[in-house]
Amino acid sequence: MTPIRVATSRDAAKLVALGAIWGSAFMCIEVALQSFSPLIIAVFRIVLAAVLLLAFAFAAGLRLPRAPRDWVLLTIIGLFGASLPFLLISWGQQHIQASMAAILMGLGPFAALLLNHAFTSDDRLTLPKLVGMSLGFAGIATLVGLEGFLSGRATLLGQLAVLGASFSYALSGLLTRGLSHLDPRVSAGSVLLSAALYLLPVALLLDPPWQIRPSAEALAALIFLGLVSSGFAYLLRFQLIKDTGAVYMSQVSYLVPVFGVFWAWLFLGELPREAAWIALVLVLLGINVSRLKRRRPQPSG
């Protein structure tokens, strides 16, 4: 496994770009849901992204992995890093606003921290991280508890679906470290290819896409989701994990809620309720606190 390095300013720029792109995905999903089912949205995102990334890889003279061990891991990551979260988010957004879904994805850094503490030596739990996690979970509990109580069972299930997607992404980020020996274009494209094998047969059987008559806006949103929010974003994600580790990359969830709320306000006119603003502040504060480093005592004399 290739050792990770200290993040540079270029890595930080990639992280911001990834946050902006992923933050826009929730808005696009809400638009796409006007014409497409959650299953079709997930399938088209995966297939378009897989074609794009594999085309880039083959154009660069790269080839698919050959080792059976790699394909076992790629198949598992395809489930937890694409098929499951894409489907859960699209399904959940039938019942909640795009801005709320973006805030709920703020669980990602805390889930990643727990998983990395348990299974790797990349990052360990410290007092600031425990305090940050408490703040973050308090924010999510505020949002899920109050909003779910006020809005009913469907809203609560939609929120839980998005939270499940956030945890699924964190798990896939941990597993992706095992692919650091592969080119990011190959690993990302292969993961999405594996993910397509889970959902494409189901979609062709249960929800044939040729029977859909989408609006121009919904179709444009779906294409953007596949090529940019999934294809290009996955390339950035795998590159960041390979270079800087899953914990650093997971900080994109600090940016996703901010951009998600901003894009939803700018293009959809959505303004979150008071509980959502409280949750957003707590989540962002928690992520900031969790990244603080304890000062080591200076030797006297």
C-alpha positions, -999 to 999 in steps of 0.1 A, spaced: 0 0 0 15 34 -11 21 57 19 0 88 21 17 123 22 10 157 37 -17 175 17 -5 204 -5 -23 235 -18 -31 216 -49 -48 189 -29 -68 216 -11 -80 230 -44 -91 196 -55 -109 192 -22 -128 225 -27 -136 215 -63 -149 182 -52 -171 198 -25 -186 222 -51 -193 194 -75 -208 170 -50 -227 198 -34 -244 204 -68 -255 168 -71 -283 171 -46 -298 200 -66 -295 179 -98 -311 149 -83 -341 169 -72 -345 182 -108 -339 147 -123 -366 132 -100 -392 152 -119 -389 126 -147 -367 97 -135 -371 71 -107 -343 68 -81 -332 35 -97 -328 51 -131 -310 81 -117 -285 58 -99 -280 36 -130 -274 65 -154 -250 82 -131 -229 50 -128 -230 40 -165 -222 75 -178 -193 79 -153 -179 45 -160 -179 51 -197 -162 85 -192 -135 72 -169 -127 40 -187 -124 60 -220 -99 83 -204 -80 53 -190 -79 34 -223 -69 66 -242 -39 69 -219 -29 34 -226 -40 19 -193 -58 -14 -189 -82 -30 -165 -67 -48 -134 -60 -85 -139 -54 -96 -103 -84 -115 -88 -78 -98 -55 -82 -64 -71 -115 -73 -86 -129 -87 -53 -121 -54 -37 -134 -34 -67 -167 -52 -66 -171 -45 -29 -162 -9 -33 -186 -7 -63 -215 -17 -39 -206 6 -10 -191 35 -30 -216 38 -58 -245 15 -62 -258 17 -26 -252 54 -19 -264 66 -53 -297 47 -49 -302 57 -12 -296 94 -19 -319 94 -49 -346 75 -30 -342 97 1 -346 129 -19 -381 120 -29 -390 129 7 -365 156 17 -351 188 2 -318 190 -16 -304 213 11 -313 189 39 -297 159 21 -265 179 17 -264 187 54 -270 151 63 -240 140 43 -220 159 69 -219 127 88 -192 115 65 -161 127 83 -172 113 116 -180 79 101 -146 79 84 -129 88 117 -145 59 135 -137 34 108 -101 46 104 -96 45 141 -109 9 142 -92 -5 112 -61 16 103 -33 37 118 -40 67 96 -60 86 123 -67 80 159 -94 93 183 -83 122 204 -102 145 228 -108 172 201 -120 145 177 -144 131 203 -157 166 210 -161 173 173 -179 140 168 -203 148 196 -211 182 181 -216 167 146 -239 139 159 -258 165 179 -264 185 147 -276 154 128 -298 144 157 -313 179 158 -321 178 121 -334 142 120 -353 143 152 -371 177 149 -376 176 111 -387 140 112 -411 146 140 -426 177 123 -428 162 88 -438 126 93 -425 91 87 -417 95 50 -393 124 58 -376 104 85 -371 75 62 -356 98 36 -332 113 61 -321 79 73 -315 68 37 -291 97 31 -274 90 64 -269 54 53 -254 67 21 -229 89 40 -218 59 61 -215 38 29 -192 64 13 -170 64 44 -167 26 43 -158 27 7 -132 54 13 -115 31 38 -115 2 14 -102 23 -15 -68 26 2 -63 -10 -8 -63 2 -45 -35 28 -41 -13 8 -64 -37 14 -93 -40 45 -115 -70 65 -102 -86 64 -136 -84 26 -137 -96 21 -101 -125 47 -103 -136 34 -137 -134 -3 -126 -154 5 -94 -181 21 -114 -181 -7 -139 -186 -31 -110 -213 -9 -96 -232 -10 -129 -234 -48 -128 -254 -45 -96 -281 -21 -108 -283 -22 -146 -300 -56 -149 -325 -46 -122 -333 -13 -140 -337 -30 -174 -361 -55 -158 -382 -33 -135 -379 2 -150 -370 1 -187 -354 35 -195 -367 35 -231 -402 40 -218 -393 73 -201 -402 107 -217 -381 131 -196 -381 169 -196 -351 187 -210 -342 200 -176 -344 165 -160 -323 150 -188 -296 178 -185 -295 173 -148 -290 135 -152 -262 140 -178 -244 164 -154 -248 139 -126 -232 112 -146 -204 130 -163 -194 156 -137 -208 147 -102 -199 110 -107 -173 107 -134 -150 137 -129 -157 138 -91 -148 101 -87 -115 107 -104 -107 135 -79 -119 114 -50 -97 84 -58 -67 107 -65 -71 124 -31 -75 91 -13 -44 77 -30 -23 107 -22 -35 120 12 -57 92 27 -93 86 34 -96 109 64 -83 140 46 -105 133 16 -135 128 39 -132 165 49 -150 172 16 -181 167 37 -172 200 54 -177 216 20 -206 195 6 -233 209 30 -222 245 24 -222 241 -14 -254 220 -13 -273 246 6 -259 274 -16 -268 257 -49 -302 247 -37 -309 283 -27 -294 298 -59 -312 275 -84 -342 260 -66 -350 288 -42 -348 265 -12 -342 279 23 -337 253 51 -358 255 83 -344 268 116 -335 232 127 -315 227 95 -294 259 101 -287 248 137 -277 213 124 -254 229 97 -236 251 122 -231 221 147 -219 198 119 -194 223 105 -182 233 140 -178 196 149 -157 190 118 -135 220 126 -130 209 162 -122 174 152 -94 186 131 -77 205 160 -44 190 171 -34 188 208 -4 208 217 25 188 230 40 201 262 73 219 257 103 206 277 113 229 305 147 242 309 
